Amino acid sequence: IGAFEFGATATGPEGEVPPATNRLAVTSANPFNERALVTLTAAERQHVAVTLYDALGRRLGVVFEGELSAGIPMALAVSGRDLPAGVYVLMVEGERFRDRLLLTRAH
């Protein structure tokens, strides 16, 4: 259902790395057509599972499951190729981090 790739942390003045926070954000258009791009960042290193659900709460598949490094954003792509138009929930469940994001698949 998805692919992932690793990103890099942004640095502040004089090369300082800003404090990490838990964050899940859409980085592409929403509603989406071909794929939705999201970025996931955890404040602490931990195991996370990112799962896609439809509007009725049915689990469609796991987008990513594995170790997430502290403060390093991870880019995830959710393919819309096999999804009908509608609303979907992207759920992140980690050891110390839980979040969700609504994604809308356009026609």
LINGIHU-V506061 format. One record per backbone hydrogen bond with DSSP energy under -1.0 kcal/mol. NH is the residue of the N-H (numbers start at 1). CO is the residue of the C=O. Records with the same first field share a line. If there is no record, write none. Layout:
BEGIN
NH->CO  CO
END
This chain:
BEGIN
3->77
5->75
7->73
12->16
15->12
16->13
23->41
25->39
27->37
32->104
36->78
38->76
39->25
40->74
41->23
46->68
48->66
49->93
50->64
51->91
52->61
53->89
54->58
57->54
60->52
61->52
63->50
64->50
66->48
68->46
71->42
72->69
74->40
75->5
76->38
77->3
78->36
79->1
80->34
83->80
86->105
88->103
89->53
90->101
91->51
92->99
93->49
94->97
99->92
101->90
103->88
105->86
106->32
END
